[in-house]
Amino acid sequence: MNFELDADTEEMARSVRRFAQNKLAGTDASSGDDVSPGRGHGFSPDVFRHQWQIAAGHGLVATSVPTRYGGGGLDAVATTALIEAVGEGCPDTGFVFSMAAHQFACLLPIVDFGSEEQKQRWLPAMCSGEHIAAHAITEPESGSDALSLRTRAERGDDGSYLLNGGKCFTTNAPVADVFLVQAATRPGGGIFGLTSFIVPAGTPGLTVGAPERKAGLRGSPMAEVHFDNCVVPADQVLGSPGGGAGVFTASMNWERTCLFAAYVGAMKRLLDSTVQHVRAREQFGAPIGSFQAVSHRIVDMTLAYESARLLLYKAAAGLARGSDDTVAPALAKIAVSEAAVRIGLDAVQLRGGMGVIEGEAETLLCDALPSRIFSGSNEIQRNNIARALGLGRRPVRVP
């Protein structure tokens, strides 16, 4: 078993890390002004799009999309390494999260399930950074119970669909040019009751609410999306009618693996700076890192980070082989999200009063908290894993 990345991937990761440190740091080095999309006086769409174009120009918004559509053509392991590198180099984890959601929840479903005409029509602009994508699935009454969507898509005599309903917590919605929408075409039809649609922004009947104010991931815009007699042509159905659950499940395997590499990179950045802090900070005439209570905490932080990283790359290796295993991504998602919260808490504690002042420890902690919820809550992941092990009293209705 080889635990090392190949030389080409290592070099790409080093290059991406340097690029993220220099170009995606969220600060204008010439003026010293904070221009991070989620900081300062609130979310700035202009700053967000500017950074998006910079990242897209470096190939970071479509690493796993085939090269013939404008992507990087990398497998899941190489993509995980690059997302990890940009997560380590860019302190704005929210922005990295938005890039990853764009690719894994929107672009790759089109790669995996779209017709050739759909791929040619939608992917090039999404890969170049011209278009930003958002995946609209969560609803106020349908979070973990993803098969109980109230957004309806009724088919008309001409073959087009009429969408009505609303979505919440939709990442990238305030800046999205294209939406991947899940709607019920057979209410109560279980896994065959959902259908996926590609809906461009500006379609009559599609409206987006104001950006939500969040405790974490502030560099990633989020809003409600509403559909009021929104007409979607039949050629904008992604996959087959009734196949939406399969589209969603496949995208979640990518998201629960590669997206969480951003947190692995962020944890490494914070762990390194925390080690530097406890070496330099002196109390009672000695560096606090020399005290056993502190040094053991650093060791436990390192253990959490390394364990989560190994599970993540195991899941990525399975995706690269074409495995349809859902347990490995679920385990990786739990491990990384729980490790990120723990490392954030420990980093705050080891900084004392400085830890609760806005800074890298406080920021990672706030950014890590939602990671235990999105992409399927950790409780749902445990249910799914238990079901795969043959445990549980009854099936869980989660795709």
RAVEN-V262490 format. One record per run of one state. SS is the DSSP state (~ for helix, > for strand, _ for the rest). FROM is the first residue (numbers start at 1). LEN is the number of residues. If there is no record, write none. Layout:
# RAVEN-V262490
SS_FROM_LEN + SS_FROM_LEN
This chain:
# RAVEN-V262490
__1_6 + ~_7_17 + __24_3 + >_27_1 + __28_6 + >_34_1 + __35_10 + ~_45_13 + __58_9 + ~_67_3 + __70_6 + ~_76_14 + __90_3 + ~_93_21 + __114_2 + ~_116_13 + __129_4 + >_133_4 + __137_2 + >_139_1 + __140_2 + >_142_1 + __143_9 + >_152_4 + __156_5 + >_161_11 + __172_1 + ~_173_3 + __176_2 + >_178_7 + __185_5 + ~_190_3 + __193_1 + >_194_7 + __201_5 + >_206_3 + __209_13 + >_222_11 + __233_1 + ~_234_3 + >_237_2 + __239_5 + ~_244_16 + __260_1 + ~_261_20 + __281_1 + >_282_2 + __284_2 + >_286_2 + ~_288_3 + __291_1 + ~_292_29 + __321_6 + ~_327_30 + __357_3 + ~_360_13 + __373_5 + ~_378_11 + __389_11
